[in-house]
Amino acid sequence: MRVIIVHSLEQALTALETAATLNCKVTLQSAPDAIFYAGGLYLFEIFTQAQAAYPKVEANFILDCSDAGAEAIAAMQRGHRLL
């Protein structure tokens, strides 16, 4: 499975569109330290919107939480499972 680092919704959508075209699985991961400048809930929303746009693509979404424990807990409370 491929891992693609994303910084924005546009990048996430492009990655899932490409995965759909190639009929392959994909893993999207937030950029290192993005949790500190974007926030976990914002990043989680990027993943949520991307998956909604391409529901048939088999994708995993990894939220790189680094040392941001509170952000990780908040994302888990919203339903995120891969931290």
N, C-alpha and C positions, 0 to 999 in steps of 0.2 A: 504494500500500500504506500502511496506517495504522501509525503508530508509537505504542505505548502504553508509558508509563513505569510499571514495577511495583516495588513495595516488598516484596511478600510472595507466598507461594504462593497464598493466597486471591485476590489480585488477578490473578495470572497465570491461574488457573483460570477466573475470571469473564471475563477477556478472551478466552480460547480458547473458552469456552462461547458467548459472544456471536458470535464469528467463525463458529463452527459453525452457529449459528442463522441468521446472515445469509449463510452460504456465501461468505465472503470471506477473503482472505489477511490476515495480520496480522504485525507485527513487534513483539516485546516487547523492551524495553530496561531494563536495571537503572537505578535512580535514580542521578543524579550523586553521586559520592563514597560511594555505598553500599559499594563495595569496601573502603573504609577501616574501616567499622564492622561490616560483615557478612562480608566475605571473599569472594574470588572463587569458591572451591569451594562455599560455601553458596549463592551466587547461581546458580551453574551447576546445582546440585541442584534449585533451584526450577524452572529452565527444563526440566530433565530430567523431573521429576515432572509438570509441566504438559503437556508433549508426550506423555508416556505416557498421561495421562488423556484426551487428545484427539488420537489419532494420525492421524486423517483431516484435521485442520485444517492447512492449509499455513501454516507459521509460521517466522519467523526469530527468533533470539534474540541480542541484542546485549548483551555484557557491557562496560559502561562502566568501563574500567580506569584512567582518568585517568593518574596518574604511577606507578601500582603495577606496575612491571615484573615483579617476582617473582610476584605474584598472576596476572598475565596469562599468564606461562609455565606456571604450575601448572594454570590452566584449559585451556590448549592441550594440555597433557600428558594431561588427562582427556578430551579430544576436542572441546572448544569451538573454533569456527572464526571467529566474528564478534566481534572485540574493538574 
